[in-house]
């Protein structure tokens, strides 16, 4: 099963928008979404890495998009990952 990691912040409206747009795509492909809040107090390393880029969407360690959902790229990545070998 494919699993996205979505890095963001609880107070970020772009993060809320990306999550809302991603959910139906993930559901269509049976993919999970793991939300990680990059609060500087909780994880300063993640906060330093993604601070100005949130939201950041990752699949299998590959950053697919940040700020806004790139739906065609996300779908292509899912189709490639789920295609039979």
Secondary structure, DSSP 8 states (H G I E B T S, - for coil): --EEEEEE-TT-HHHHHHHHHHHHHHHHHT-EEEEEE--TTT-HHHHHHHTTT-SEEEETTEEEEESS--HHHHHHHHHHHHS--
